[in-house]
Amino acid sequence: MLYFRLLAIFSLLCGLLTNSVARRLGGGYLEPIDTDDPEVVSAATWAANKLKGTLVKITSANEQIVAGWMYHISIHIKSEQKKDMQCRVKVWVRHWLNRMQLVSAACRPTHA
């Protein structure tokens, strides 16, 4: 009986430690990241180009560790028509495949 109690306590502790480590590693969780981080700047510039615009400013960024990195970025771009746009983009980066994918983008004109 003592064996089963110790096994249950051990299993509980392992579960708590695993959950704590997963949170610190960011797996599946959004974590704030500096807007001047080179990876964020690269993903934001790439997304702006995909949206047929030029990156003006990165206003916020979060990263999520998935099968690679998913960057959730708020950017200001200047469109080909010279319109100022505010966009929220998700860029999935998988370096080992040498691949970036624009998962979603929502843009609206900014009012100067």
C-alpha positions as CSV (number, residue, x, y, z in Angstrom):
1,M,0.0,0.0,0.0
2,L,2.9,2.4,0.8
3,Y,4.4,1.6,-2.6
4,F,1.2,2.8,-4.4
5,R,1.0,6.0,-2.3
6,L,4.7,6.8,-3.1
7,L,4.1,6.1,-6.7
8,A,1.1,8.4,-6.8
9,I,3.0,11.2,-5.1
10,F,5.9,10.7,-7.5
11,S,3.6,10.8,-10.5
12,L,1.9,13.9,-9.2
13,L,5.3,15.7,-8.7
14,C,6.5,14.6,-12.2
15,G,3.3,16.0,-13.7
16,L,3.7,19.3,-11.9
17,L,7.3,19.6,-12.9
18,T,6.6,18.8,-16.5
19,N,3.8,21.4,-16.7
20,S,6.1,24.0,-15.2
21,V,8.9,23.3,-17.7
22,A,6.4,23.4,-20.6
23,R,5.2,26.8,-19.5
24,R,8.8,28.1,-19.3
25,L,9.6,26.8,-22.7
26,G,6.5,28.4,-24.1
27,G,5.2,25.4,-25.9
28,G,1.8,26.4,-27.2
29,Y,1.8,29.6,-25.1
30,L,2.1,33.1,-26.4
31,E,5.1,34.9,-25.0
32,P,5.9,38.6,-25.5
33,I,9.1,39.2,-27.5
34,D,11.0,42.4,-28.3
35,T,9.9,44.2,-31.4
36,D,13.6,44.7,-32.3
37,D,14.4,41.0,-32.1
38,P,16.1,40.1,-35.4
39,E,13.7,37.1,-36.0
40,V,10.7,39.3,-35.5
41,V,12.1,42.0,-37.8
42,S,12.8,39.4,-40.4
43,A,9.3,37.9,-40.2
44,A,7.6,41.3,-40.1
45,T,9.5,42.5,-43.2
46,W,8.8,39.3,-45.0
47,A,5.0,39.6,-44.2
48,A,4.9,43.2,-45.3
49,N,6.4,42.2,-48.6
50,K,3.9,39.4,-49.0
51,L,1.1,42.0,-48.4
52,K,2.6,44.1,-51.2
53,G,3.8,46.8,-48.8
54,T,6.8,48.2,-47.0
55,L,7.4,47.8,-43.3
56,V,7.1,51.1,-41.4
57,K,7.0,50.0,-37.8
58,I,6.5,47.0,-35.5
59,T,4.1,47.9,-32.7
60,S,4.0,44.6,-30.8
61,A,5.1,41.0,-31.1
62,N,4.5,37.6,-29.4
63,E,6.0,34.2,-30.2
64,Q,4.6,30.8,-29.8
65,I,6.6,27.6,-30.0
66,V,4.9,25.1,-32.3
67,A,6.5,22.9,-34.9
68,G,8.8,25.9,-35.4
69,W,7.9,29.4,-34.3
70,M,4.7,31.3,-34.8
71,Y,5.1,35.0,-34.6
72,H,2.0,37.1,-33.8
73,I,3.0,40.6,-34.9
74,S,1.2,44.0,-35.2
75,I,2.8,46.1,-37.9
76,H,2.3,49.4,-39.8
77,I,3.0,49.2,-43.5
78,K,2.8,51.5,-46.5
79,S,1.0,49.8,-49.3
80,E,1.9,50.0,-53.0
81,Q,-0.9,52.6,-53.3
82,K,1.0,54.7,-50.6
83,K,-1.8,54.0,-48.0
84,D,-0.9,53.6,-44.4
85,M,-2.1,50.3,-43.1
86,Q,-2.2,48.7,-39.7
87,C,-1.9,44.9,-39.9
88,R,-2.0,41.9,-37.5
89,V,-0.1,39.0,-39.0
90,K,0.9,35.5,-38.0
91,V,4.1,34.2,-39.6
92,W,5.1,30.5,-39.1
93,V,8.8,30.1,-39.3
94,R,10.5,26.7,-39.7
95,H,14.2,27.2,-40.2
96,W,15.1,23.6,-40.8
97,L,12.8,23.7,-43.9
98,N,14.0,27.1,-44.9
99,R,10.4,28.2,-44.9
100,M,8.1,31.1,-43.8
101,Q,4.4,31.0,-44.1
102,L,1.9,33.8,-43.7
103,V,-0.8,32.0,-41.7
104,S,-3.1,35.0,-41.4
105,A,-3.2,38.7,-42.0
106,A,-5.8,41.3,-41.1
107,C,-5.2,44.9,-42.3
108,R,-7.1,48.2,-42.0
109,P,-6.3,51.7,-43.0
110,T,-4.8,54.0,-40.3
111,H,-6.2,57.4,-39.9
112,A,-3.5,60.1,-39.8
